[in-house]
Every structure is written in structure tokens, then in C-alpha cells.
Amino acid sequence: MLSVSNLHASVDGKEILKGLTLAVPAGEVHAIMGPNGAGKSTLSYVLTGRDGYEVTQGSATLDGEDLLALAPDERAARGVFLSFQYPLEIPGVPALTFIRTALNAQRRARGQAEITAPEFLKLARAKSADLKIDFDMLKRALNVGFSGGEKKRMEILQMAMLSPRFLILDETDSGLDIDALRIVSDGVNALRSPERAMLVITHYQRLLDYIKPDRVHVLAGGRIVASGGPELAHELEKNGYEQYEKAA
């Protein structure tokens, strides 16, 4: 699925990723943990093609295809999805309109027929009910006036509607209370499948109690410095990142 090798990337001339290597096979959920400034969000932005993030060395492929050679919309059409730490507000654009436009754009890029309005509404009602989202909320401008939990559930709804193949969750637990965390995690877990992989970026073990990873990686100093099973997250929660920052 995803293969990253010796990836170096800079922002405004400052090198953030310094030889990061990572592999996430299809069907698996991998977590990345690390201190502030280690490069976790930078990795997510590089993989999805955000402007201002310059790759100076290394490679990143999805099923053998060079991700770095693709424009952001082409990466999205291939099935790459980023759930933002701080979802954007788009005044004047209803959430339903935004999601249907994105879904049809991806279907066109894949040579598929656009989804009809009745099919779309049926799917949106079913998925929003699963996430305990009031359907009337989807008629409002995207994320405008939404609480932190509502914004994160809207992100998971977009994931459920677009059905991406590789999901990147950037601190999805940020700003969520326990009830919202459980609902969002259930939505993420419902998307697990042998044909899909996920990269979960988080500071804290608590998210991984709900979204259980197959592998946990420690990112420090711009590269992966340790990897292990889910028990590694518990060790980090107990002892912190100091030893890994020194190693980096």
C-alpha cells in the first residue's frame, strides 16, 4: 500500500523530515506518535501534496505509483484522504453540496458515472445516522458554527462518503470529549478493510484505546526512531519521548 523511503522535506527552507522511512501494508492501521515539532503533521501534508512543503530527497509511493509526482486532486482521486487536526470552515457552501461535489469529482477522475441526487441523499442519510449527525446540520455551511466534536464527525462523514483507500488521521482526538471520541472512533473502525490502510497521528494513548493499531511508530527529529506493537504506545504514555528525542 504505502511505502515511504528516506523522505526529506523542508518548509520555508527549514528541513523538517530528515530521512523518514515507513511502510503501511493494506489492511493495517499504523499509529505515529511523537513530540511537538517532530514532523508528524508535515508528513501528512507532504503525502497529500499541500503547497509550501518541498520534498528534497526520497520517495513516497501508493501501490507502487509515485505519489510525489501527482497533484493533490490526483492523489485524492487515487484514494488518499487527510482528516485535518483543525477542519476548515467554508462559509456559503452547504456541507451536502461540498461532499457531493467532491464525491463526483473523484468519480469523474476514475472514469465512473456521477452519483445521482437520490442515491447521494440516501447514502448521506445512512452515514450521518451512523455518526449521530443531525441531517439538517448537513444543510448548513461546512463547519461554520460547528463545535469541535461536530467538525470531527463531519470529517469522518466525508471519509465514509468518499470511501478512500489510504486514510491519514491527523490528531483526530484533538478537542473531543469522551462521547464524541467514541462516536468518531466507531466511524473510523467501520472503515477498516483488507483493501484499505490507515495512518493515525496522535500524541496520546487514549485514541489508540478506541482505534487499535497494528503497529506504532515513534517520530522524533524528522525520522522514525522506533517501531513496535500497540504496547509501545503504553510505554510512551508512561515514560514520555525524552529517550527517543535524545536518540534522534
N, C-alpha and C positions, 0 to 999 in steps of 0.2 A: 504494500500500500504506500506509505510514506517512507522515503529514505532521504536523510539529510547527512551530508558528509563535509566535514572541515569547513563549515559555513562561517564566513567573516562578514560582518555588516557594520556600517557606520551611519551615524545621524549627525548632520551638521559638522562633518569632519572628525567626529569622535567615534572611535571604534567601540562598539558595544558587544557584538558577538565575536568571539576570538577562537574560532576553530571548533564550533559546535557540531557534534555528530550524534545522530538519533535515528532509530528505525522503529516504526509503529506498524505492525502487520495488520492486515484485515481481520476484523472480528475482535480486536483487542481495544481496551481502554488504558491509556497511559497517562499518568499524572506527572506534572512538572512542578516542583516546589523549589523555593529559593528566596534569599533575602531581597529586600528592595534594591533596585538598580542592577540586578544580576543579568537582566536581559530577557526576562520571561515575556513581557508584552512585545518587546522588539521582535522576538522570534515569531509571534503570532502575526505581526504586521508584515514582516518580510515574506512569510508564507502566503499571505493573502494579497500582497502587492501594493501596500499603502505607499503613497508618494512620500519622498523625503528619506526613505530608508534604502541606502545604497549597499548592494552586495559587492564586495571587493574580491572575494575568493570563495571557492567551494561550490556545492551543488545541492539542489533540493528537487526530488522527483516524486511524482504520484503515479503509481503503476508504471514506472519506467519513463514517463513523459516529463520533460524538463518544465517544472513549474515556473522557474525564474524567467523563462522566455515568453511567458503568457501574460497578457494584460489582466488586470483584476477581474473584469467581467468574464474573461475566458476561463480563469481559474474557478470562478463561481459556477460557470456552466459545466465544468468538469466535476463539480460536486464538493468544492471546498467552501466551508461556511465558518464564519467567525461570530461568536456571541460576545459582544463588547462588554467590557467592565462597566462602562458608562454609556448606555444606549442613547443614541442621538434623538432629539426631538425635531420633528418636521412639521411646522405649522402649516395648516391649509391642506394637508394631504391625509385623507382618512386612512386608517390602518388597513381596512379591507382593500382599498384602491392600491396602496403600496404593495401589499402582499400579492395581489393578483397580477399586478404589472411585473413584479419580479419573477413570479412563477411562469408567466407566459413568455417573458424574455428568455428564461433559461430553456423552456421547451422549444422555442424557435431556434435557439442556438444548437440544440441537439437534433434538430430536424423533426421535431414532434409537433403534432397539432396543438393549438392553444386550447386551454380548458374552457368549457362553456360556462356561462354565468350560473345556471342551475347546479352544475357539477361542483363549481367552486364554492357556492354558498352551502351546499350540503356538506362538503368536506370541512369548511371553516367552522360550521356549527358543531360538528362532531369533535373536532380537535380542540376548539375553545372550551367545550363542555368538559373534556378530559382534564384541562388545566384550570378548571373553575374560573374561567374568564367570562364575565357578563357579555353576551354577544353585542349588546348595544355599545359597549366600550370600543368595539372594532369600527364603529361609525365615526368615532372621534378622531381628531388629528393625531398622527402617530406619536405616542409617548408624551404628548403635551398635557401637563397636569397630572400625569400618572405618578403613583408612588413608586418607590424603588422596587418593591415586590412586583407591582403591575408591569413595570418595564421589563423585568427579567422574565416574567411569564410570557410577555409579548415576544421576546426573543426566542423562547422555546417554541411558541406557536409558529413562528416563522420557520424554525427548524423542522417542525412536524409537517408543515405545508410543503416546504421545498424538498424535503427528504434528501439531504445532501449525503455524500459518501464519506467525506472526511470532515469531522466536526472539531473546531477549536473553541474551547470554553475558557474565556479569559476572566478569571475570578468571578465566576457566576454567583458565588455565595456572598459577594460584597453587598452589604446593606439589607440582607434578608433576615427576617425573624424565623423562628423555628418552623412555623406552619408554612410560610412561603418557601422556605428551603426544601421542605418535604415535597411540596407540590411540584416545584421546579425539578427536583431530583427525580421524581417519578416520571416526569415528562421526558427527561434525558434518558433514563433507563429504558423507557418504552422504545427508544430508537436503537437500542443495541441490536446488532445483527451480524452474521458471519461475513456480510459484504461491506460492512461499514466499520470505520475506526474512529476513535476519539482521542483528543489530546486535552486534558483538563489541567488548567493552570490555576494554582491556588497557593495561598500562604498557610492555610490551616488544615489540620486533620479532619475537622468536623464535616467538611463537604465530602470527604472520602469515606465517611461512615455511611453515606447515602448513595454515592456513586462509587462503587468499589472498583479500584483499578487492578489491572493485571500486573502492571509494572509501575514503579515510582522512580523518578529521576531527580537528582539534585542539580540545579543550575546555579553556578556561582562563578563570578569573574568572567562571564561570557561563554562558558562551556559546561558540558555535562561532566561533573566530577565524581558522581556516584550513582549507581542504579541498583535496584533491588525489588523485592516483593512489597506487598502492602505494609509489612511490618516496618519498612524504612520510614514511612510517614509517622508512625508512632514514635520511633526513635527521634525524629526531628522535632516532634511536638514536645518531647521530654527534654532534649539536650540542646535544641536550637541549631543554628547554622555556623557557629563560630569555627568549629574544626574544619568545615568544608570551605569556608572563606579563606582560612589560612592555607589550605591545600591549593586553592585556586591561585 
